[in-house]
Amino acid sequence: MTSRAPKKTVAKKAVAKKAVAKKPAAKKTASKKSGGKSADDALGRLRQICLALPEAHEVEAWGAPTFRVRNKLFAMYSSAGTHHGGGRPGVWIASTHISQDMVLRARPDRYFSPPYVGPSGWIGAWLDKNPLWGEITELLRDAYRLKAPKKLADTLED
């Protein structure tokens, strides 16, 4: 005796296709409910801040946007979709060990020591969950001053 599995009808196939089509919409709604801005908005804001600095430019490296002054790296975007992001978008910012220590102790919920460059003093800032753009801007400006030639760094207004 051979038992056969019931055949799917055309109506069942149509219902299955509709369910698959609705899944992305459900994810979109869930991200809107969380109240966070999209990663594209955060990256756009990051670009606006970094590229406003004198002679700053963007270079894609390691599959992510990096921000440089005269080809010296001062900030790097880390998307949520890479192994670097840990599921959250962020920016890695050049800094000194002393600044890194103070920032990480003051706000461990907003800042972190990024992989690879953290031991060199870099600061990671999460860009989801309402980032503090004023603080991030100041950290980016400090990073720019660290990497830019002295004469160029001196042109930056406080």
C-alpha positions as CSV (number, residue, x, y, z in Angstrom):
1,M,0.0,0.0,0.0
2,T,1.4,3.3,-1.0
3,S,0.2,6.5,0.6
4,R,0.3,9.7,-1.4
5,A,0.6,13.2,-0.1
6,P,-2.3,15.4,-1.1
7,K,-1.7,17.6,-4.0
8,K,-1.8,21.4,-3.5
9,T,-4.6,23.1,-5.2
10,V,-4.2,26.3,-7.2
11,A,-6.0,28.3,-4.4
12,K,-3.5,27.0,-1.8
13,K,-0.5,28.0,-3.9
14,A,-2.0,31.5,-4.3
15,V,-2.4,31.8,-0.6
16,A,1.2,30.6,0.0
17,K,2.5,33.2,-2.5
18,K,0.5,36.0,-0.8
19,A,1.9,35.1,2.6
20,V,5.5,35.2,1.2
21,A,4.8,38.6,-0.3
22,K,3.5,40.0,3.0
23,K,6.6,39.1,5.0
24,P,8.8,42.1,3.9
25,A,5.9,44.5,4.6
26,A,5.6,43.1,8.2
27,K,9.3,43.7,8.8
28,K,9.0,47.3,7.5
29,T,6.1,47.9,9.9
30,A,8.1,46.4,12.8
31,S,11.1,48.8,12.2
32,K,8.8,51.8,12.1
33,K,7.2,50.8,15.4
34,S,10.7,50.7,17.0
35,G,10.9,54.4,16.5
36,G,14.5,54.2,15.2
37,K,15.6,56.0,12.0
38,S,16.7,53.8,9.2
39,A,20.3,53.0,8.6
40,D,20.2,55.0,5.4
41,D,19.1,58.1,7.3
42,A,22.0,57.6,9.8
43,L,24.5,57.1,7.0
44,G,23.2,60.2,5.2
45,R,23.6,62.3,8.4
46,L,27.1,60.9,8.9
47,R,28.1,61.8,5.4
48,Q,26.7,65.3,5.8
49,I,28.8,65.9,9.0
50,C,32.0,64.3,7.7
51,L,32.0,65.8,4.2
52,A,31.4,69.3,5.5
53,L,34.9,69.2,7.0
54,P,37.6,70.9,4.9
55,E,39.1,68.5,2.2
56,A,37.3,65.5,3.7
57,H,36.3,62.8,1.2
58,E,34.6,59.4,1.2
59,V,36.3,56.2,0.1
60,E,34.7,52.8,0.1
61,A,37.0,50.3,1.8
62,W,36.3,46.9,3.2
63,G,32.8,47.2,1.7
64,A,31.9,50.2,3.8
65,P,32.1,54.0,3.5
66,T,35.1,55.5,5.2
67,F,35.8,59.2,5.7
68,R,39.3,60.6,5.2
69,V,41.2,63.9,5.1
70,R,44.1,63.8,2.6
71,N,43.6,60.0,2.5
72,K,44.0,59.6,6.3
73,L,41.1,57.7,7.8
74,F,39.2,59.5,10.6
75,A,35.9,57.7,10.5
76,M,34.3,54.5,9.2
77,Y,30.7,53.5,8.9
78,S,29.7,50.0,10.1
79,S,26.4,48.7,8.8
80,A,24.1,46.4,10.8
81,G,24.3,43.8,8.1
82,T,28.1,43.1,8.4
83,H,29.9,41.1,11.0
84,H,31.5,44.3,12.2
85,G,28.2,45.9,13.1
86,G,26.9,43.2,15.4
87,G,23.4,43.7,14.1
88,R,23.5,47.5,14.7
89,P,24.7,50.4,12.5
90,G,27.5,52.4,13.9
91,V,30.5,54.6,13.2
92,W,34.1,54.0,14.2
93,I,35.8,57.3,15.1
94,A,39.6,57.9,15.5
95,S,40.4,59.1,19.0
96,T,43.1,58.9,21.7
97,H,43.1,56.3,24.4
98,I,42.3,58.9,27.1
99,S,39.2,60.2,25.2
100,Q,38.1,56.6,24.4
101,D,38.3,55.7,28.1
102,M,36.3,58.8,29.2
103,V,33.6,58.4,26.5
104,L,33.1,54.6,27.1
105,R,32.9,55.0,30.8
106,A,30.5,57.9,30.6
107,R,28.0,56.3,28.1
108,P,28.5,52.6,27.7
109,D,25.0,52.3,26.3
110,R,25.8,54.6,23.3
111,Y,29.5,54.0,22.7
112,F,31.8,50.9,22.4
113,S,35.3,49.9,21.6
114,P,35.2,48.7,18.0
115,P,36.9,45.5,16.8
116,Y,40.4,45.8,15.2
117,V,40.8,49.5,15.9
118,G,39.5,49.8,19.5
119,P,42.9,48.9,21.0
120,S,44.3,51.9,19.1
121,G,41.9,54.2,20.9
122,W,39.1,54.4,18.4
123,I,35.5,55.0,19.6
124,G,32.5,53.2,18.2
125,A,29.1,55.0,18.3
126,W,25.8,53.3,17.8
127,L,23.7,55.0,15.1
128,D,20.4,53.4,16.0
129,K,18.1,54.2,18.9
130,N,18.2,57.9,18.7
131,P,21.9,58.7,18.4
132,L,23.3,61.8,20.1
133,W,24.3,63.6,17.0
134,G,25.7,66.6,18.8
135,E,28.2,64.4,20.7
136,I,29.0,62.3,17.6
137,T,29.7,65.5,15.6
138,E,32.1,66.7,18.2
139,L,33.9,63.3,18.2
140,L,34.1,63.4,14.4
141,R,35.6,66.9,14.5
142,D,38.1,65.8,17.1
143,A,39.0,62.8,14.9
144,Y,39.4,65.0,11.9
145,R,41.8,67.3,13.9
146,L,43.9,64.2,14.9
147,K,44.3,63.1,11.3
148,A,44.4,66.3,9.3
149,P,47.7,68.2,8.7
150,K,48.1,71.0,11.3
151,K,47.5,73.9,9.0
152,L,44.3,72.3,7.7
153,A,43.2,71.3,11.1
154,D,43.7,74.9,12.3
155,T,41.2,76.1,9.6
156,L,38.4,74.2,11.4
157,E,36.3,76.5,13.5
158,D,35.5,75.5,17.1
